[in-house]
Amino acid sequence: MKPTANPFHPDLQRAARFLPNVTANRPLLAMVRFLGRFRPAPRVPQDEAVAVEDVRVPGPAGAPPVRVRTYRPRKAQGPTPALLWIHGGGYIIGQPEQDDALCLDFARELGIVVVSVDYRLAPENPFPAPLEDCYAALRWLFAQAGTLGVLPERIAIGGASAGGGLTAALAQLAHDRKEVRPAFQLLVYPMLDDRTTTRTDIDGTSLRLWSQGSNVFGWRSYLGREPGGAEVPAHAVPARREDLSGLPPAWMGVGTCDLFHDEDIAYARRLEAAGVPCDVTVVPGAFHGFDVVTRDAGVAREFRGVYTAALRRALFPAPGDAGHAKAG
């Protein structure tokens, strides 16, 4: 990440100029949580094409139930594929409502059931609580496939940022527990490697929305310890896993001005080396979360189109590609 005169994509230059450089820390998080108490209760979207419902499903052993938000196409004929979606927020903030527009788009455009997970957040609930909540939601989705009208052999998992990190960890956890098997993993600029926090060669001037300081705080909150140490618990940091063989096929997307660019590309290459198909899309000049803050920009629409198409190929494989969706 070497500095350049203007590193940002033309569609993103104006947004990059005005986005504040804020570092997540305990006082800021406390203020966000405090202000959140005064927000109106999130509404369930009313959509003509998609039925949206909040459901509480059994949580991990000894833990509270997990709220999930389901998006079901009203005119679906017969069982459909499904996507378990995991929101981002650095492991410390966020809720399913923030991705309503995206999940509605998935359900409308692809005709699939989408289930978005309201997992517990760090630092109050560090690893493994968030991941176990996601696993509980995934088990529920498989167990209720018949009731929900879902094809269990075509259930994908996906997420953005920390949600992408949880997606990668969930794929690993599901592989090891051998109870359920996702067909595909959609990794949108995922937060995969706590060791990035120890790098000193990153040009912070080209980063937006998620800085190195925020990364340290996010990983410290999630791990309950200083990030970048010699050891971490199994499944806590997806990039630390040595053997990536046998995982579901993946799609990876990230921008060149994203703090996670290098760790994401390295993980994608390791998946391929382990025999796991992984399509990669790199967006020149795109910063972290660019498709959210500049949702209507051409480059953002194109990016969403690319990963929506990747999800379509995985969940609706052509006859000759049927094995690809189950590879690994």
Residue pairs with C-beta under 8 A, 6 or more apart in sequence:
1 201
1 202
1 203
1 206
1 256
1 257
1 261
1 262
2 203
3 203
3 205
3 206
4 206
6 13
7 206
7 256
7 257
7 285
8 16
8 206
8 257
8 285
8 286
8 287
9 255
9 283
9 284
9 285
9 286
9 290
9 299
10 285
11 294
11 297
11 298
11 299
11 300
12 285
12 286
12 287
12 290
12 294
12 297
12 299
15 208
15 290
15 293
15 294
15 297
16 208
16 257
16 287
19 208
19 209
19 287
19 293
21 204
21 207
21 208
21 211
22 28
22 211
22 214
23 211
23 213
23 214
23 217
24 90
24 92
24 213
24 214
24 217
24 218
25 213
25 217
26 217
29 92
29 93
29 217
32 93
42 95
42 97
44 52
44 53
44 54
44 69
45 52
45 100
45 104
46 52
47 104
47 108
48 74
49 73
49 74
49 75
49 107
49 108
50 71
50 72
50 73
50 74
50 104
50 107
50 108
51 70
51 71
51 72
51 73
51 74
52 69
52 70
52 71
52 72
52 100
52 104
53 69
53 70
53 72
54 67
54 68
54 69
54 70
55 67
55 68
55 69
55 70
56 65
56 66
56 67
56 68
57 65
57 66
57 67
57 68
57 136
57 137
57 140
58 65
58 66
58 136
58 140
59 65
59 66
59 132
59 133
59 136
60 129
60 132
60 133
60 135
60 136
63 120
63 129
63 132
63 133
63 136
66 117
66 118
66 119
66 133
66 136
66 137
66 140
67 96
67 118
68 96
68 115
68 116
68 117
68 118
68 137
68 140
69 96
69 97
69 100
69 103
69 115
69 116
69 118
70 113
70 114
70 115
70 116
70 148
71 103
71 104
71 106
71 107
71 113
71 114
71 115
71 116
72 107
72 113
72 148
72 149
73 80
73 107
73 108
73 111
73 112
73 113
76 111
76 113
76 149
78 149
79 145
79 149
79 150
79 151
80 111
80 112
80 113
80 149
80 150
80 151
81 110
81 112
81 113
81 150
81 151
81 154
81 155
81 156
81 183
81 315
81 316
82 112
82 113
82 114
82 115
82 141
82 145
82 148
82 150
82 151
82 154
82 155
82 156
83 106
83 112
83 113
83 114
83 115
83 155
83 156
83 157
83 158
83 186
83 311
83 315
84 115
84 116
84 117
84 134
84 137
84 138
84 141
84 155
84 156
84 157
84 158
84 182
85 96
85 99
85 102
85 103
85 106
85 114
85 115
85 116
85 117
85 158
85 159
85 163
86 116
86 117
86 119
86 134
86 157
86 158
86 159
86 163
86 164
86 166
86 167
86 170
87 94
87 95
87 96
87 98
87 99
87 116
87 117
87 159
87 160
87 163
88 94
88 159
88 160
88 161
88 162
88 163
88 164
88 191
88 289
89 98
89 121
89 161
89 162
89 163
90 161
90 162
90 191
90 210
90 214
90 215
90 217
90 218
90 221
91 121
91 122
91 130
91 162
91 165
91 166
91 191
91 218
91 219
91 221
91 222
92 121
92 122
92 123
92 217
92 218
92 221
92 222
93 121
94 121
94 162
94 163
95 118
96 103
96 116
96 117
96 118
99 116
99 160
101 295
102 304
103 114
103 116
105 304
105 308
106 112
106 114
106 308
106 311
107 113
107 114
109 308
110 308
110 311
110 312
110 315
110 316
112 315
113 148
113 149
113 150
115 137
115 141
117 133
117 134
117 137
118 133
119 129
119 130
119 131
119 133
119 134
119 137
119 166
120 129
120 130
120 133
121 130
122 129
122 130
122 218
122 221
122 222
122 224
123 220
123 221
123 222
123 224
126 221
126 222
126 223
126 224
127 222
127 223
127 224
127 233
127 236
128 233
128 235
128 236
130 166
130 222
131 166
131 169
131 170
131 173
131 235
131 236
134 166
134 170
135 170
135 173
135 174
135 177
138 155
138 157
138 170
138 174
138 180
138 182
139 179
139 180
141 148
141 150
141 155
142 152
142 155
142 180
144 150
145 151
145 152
145 155
153 183
153 326
154 183
154 315
154 325
155 180
155 182
155 183
156 182
156 183
156 184
156 185
156 186
156 248
156 311
156 314
156 315
157 167
157 170
157 171
157 182
157 184
157 185
157 186
157 248
158 164
158 167
158 184
158 185
158 186
158 187
158 188
158 311
159 165
159 166
159 167
159 186
159 187
159 188
159 190
160 188
160 189
160 190
160 289
160 292
161 188
161 189
161 190
161 191
161 210
161 260
161 288
161 289
162 191
162 218
162 222
163 188
163 190
164 187
164 188
164 189
164 190
164 191
164 192
165 190
165 191
165 192
165 238
167 185
167 186
167 187
167 190
168 185
168 187
168 190
168 192
168 238
168 267
169 235
169 236
169 237
169 238
170 182
171 182
171 185
171 247
171 248
171 250
172 235
172 238
172 241
172 247
173 235
174 180
174 181
174 182
175 181
175 246
175 247
176 235
181 248
182 248
183 248
183 249
183 314
183 315
183 325
183 326
184 248
184 249
184 250
184 251
184 311
184 314
184 315
184 325
185 247
185 248
185 249
185 250
185 251
186 250
186 251
186 307
186 310
186 311
187 250
187 251
187 252
187 253
187 264
188 253
188 291
188 307
189 253
189 254
189 255
189 258
189 260
189 264
189 288
189 289
190 238
190 252
190 254
190 260
190 264
190 267
191 215
191 218
191 260
192 237
192 238
192 239
192 260
192 263
192 264
192 267
193 237
193 238
193 239
193 240
193 263
193 266
193 267
194 219
194 223
194 227
194 228
194 232
194 237
194 240
195 227
195 228
195 237
195 239
195 240
195 263
196 202
196 212
196 215
196 259
196 260
196 262
196 263
197 212
197 215
197 216
197 219
197 227
197 228
198 227
198 228
199 212
202 212
202 259
204 211
204 212
206 257
206 287
207 257
207 258
207 259
207 287
207 288
208 257
208 287
208 288
208 289
208 290
209 287
209 288
209 289
209 293
210 258
210 259
210 260
210 288
210 289
211 259
212 259
215 227
215 259
216 227
219 227
219 228
220 226
220 227
222 236
223 232
223 236
223 237
232 240
234 241
235 241
238 267
239 263
239 266
239 267
243 274
244 270
244 271
244 273
244 274
244 276
245 274
245 275
245 276
245 328
246 274
246 276
246 328
247 271
247 274
247 276
247 328
248 276
248 327
248 328
249 276
249 277
249 278
249 314
249 324
249 325
249 327
249 328
250 268
250 271
250 276
250 277
250 278
250 279
251 278
251 279
251 280
251 281
251 307
251 310
251 311
251 314
252 264
252 265
252 267
252 268
252 278
252 279
252 280
252 281
253 280
253 281
253 282
253 283
253 303
253 306
253 307
254 260
254 261
254 264
254 265
254 281
254 282
254 283
254 286
255 261
255 282
255 283
255 284
255 285
255 286
255 287
255 288
255 290
256 282
256 283
256 284
256 285
256 286
257 285
257 286
257 287
257 288
258 264
258 286
258 287
258 288
259 288
260 288
261 282
265 280
265 282
268 278
268 280
271 277
271 278
272 278
275 328
276 327
276 328
277 324
277 327
277 328
279 310
281 303
281 306
281 307
283 290
283 299
283 303
286 299
286 303
290 297
290 299
290 300
290 303
291 300
291 303
291 304
292 300
294 300
295 301
313 321
314 324
314 325
315 325
317 324
317 325
